[in-house]
Amino acid sequence: MTFAGRMSKVTVSPTLKVAADAERLRRAGVDVVDLGAGEPDFATPAHVKQAAHRALDGNFTKYTPTPGVMELREAVAQRYQADYGVSFTPEEVIITAGAKQALYNSAMALFDAGDEVITHGPFWPSIGDQVKLAGAAPVIVQTHMEDGFTIKAAPIVEAITPRTKAIIVNSPCNPTGAVISETEMAAIADAATARGIWVIVDFTYEKLIYEPVAHNLIKVLFDRMRDKTVICSAASKAYAMTGWRCGWAIGPKDVIAQMNVVQGHSTSNINSITQKAAIAALTGPQDGVTAMLNEYRHRRDAVHGWLTGDSRIVCVKPSGAFYLFPYIADLLSPAGILSSGEFAEALLKEVAVAVTPGEGFDAPGYFRLSYATSMERLKEGCERIKAFVRTLESTGKLTAAR
Ligand code: GLU
C-alpha cells in the first residue's frame, strides 16, 4: 500500500508508544512501574467530576458549537484575567482536545510547505511532527544540560531566516522542565514583531512551576505582539484531567476562526460533558492545583536525590513540569548497552520500569522520567533502575570499553 508522502516524515508519538508498551505488559500481569507517560496520578477533583455527572444526567450530550460552549470560552478568559491580568473575548478562544489539538490547529492554520518553524530542543515530539504534517520544516535550536537547558533568545533569533513563519516556545518545557525567563521571552517577541513572525507558546505546564519566577508569558506577548500570538494550554495537567481531553488556543479572532474551520472538518467540538467539567475546573476553587504542585515538588526533590546518588547519572533539577531528564552516557558502553533507546528497552524488559528514551525528544543519551506518580512507586522505580545498573556493572557491561 502506498501511503501519503507526509507519513514518511513523521513517526508514532514516542511518548504515547511508551504508554502503550507499558500497558501491554501490565495486561500480561507484569507489575510495571510506569514513569513513561506524563500524566498526573491524582484523581480529577470531586467538584469537577460532579459537574460531569450533572451534565450527563441533564442530557448535555449533543453537539456543541465547534469552538466550545460560550460559558467555557468565557471561563478560560476569566481564568487568564485572574491569573495573568490579561483580557480577551470568547471569540479569541477555541476549545480543543488537549493542548495537542490546539497546537495542531495552529500548525494547520498557519504553516505552509516551505515555511520554517523554529523551536528549542530537546523538544516534545508532537511539536516537530505537527510542523511536518503541515508541510513545513522544524528548525531546532538546542538548549544544553550544562546550563540547565535554559531557553535563550539569542540563538533562536539567530536561527530566523526569510522563511521563518513562527517560533514555538514550550515553557515549562517537556521534557527538560526548563522555564523561560520573561526577559528572554520579550527578546524573542521583539525580534518576531520586527519580522512579522508568529509566536506560539505551548503553555501546557503553566501551573507547574516550582520556583518563584515570573512567568507571565501571555502578558509579555500581548504587550508586544498581540496580533501574532497564540497561546496553547489545557486542563490536563493543572486539574489532573488528561483523559477528558480539554485544551484551548487563545489568539487573534481571525486565526481562531481558521482553527475553527480546521476543527470543524476534523473532530468538531470536544466532548460535551468534558466541557461542563472544565468550566467547573476553571471557575472553581484552585487550591487543589497548589496542593498537587507541592506534592510534585517533594517528588522532584526525592527522585532527583535518588538518581543522582549514582554519580554516573547526571541530572538537572528542573524548575517546572513533572519530568526529570537524566543524562546516562556513562551507563552506555560498546560492551553493553549502546544507546538510551536500548537502555529504556532493557529497563522495561529486565526490571519492568517504563521511561521514555531521549531519542524521542531528539536527545540521545538521555531518558525522560515522569514523577507524576506516587512517592512509593517512584521509590520502587528508582530502586529497580539502580538494581539494573548494578547488574550491568557486575556483568562487566559498564566498564569493559572504558
Ligand atoms: N504530554 C504527555 C507526555 O509527553 C502525554 C503524551 C503525549 O500526549 O504525547 O508524556
Boltz pocket constraint, residues with backbone or C-beta under 6 A from the ligand:
constraints:
  - pocket:
      binder: B
      contacts: [[A, 13], [A, 15], [A, 16], [A, 36], [A, 37], [A, 38], [A, 39], [A, 100], [A, 124], [A, 126], [A, 174]]
      max_distance: 6.0
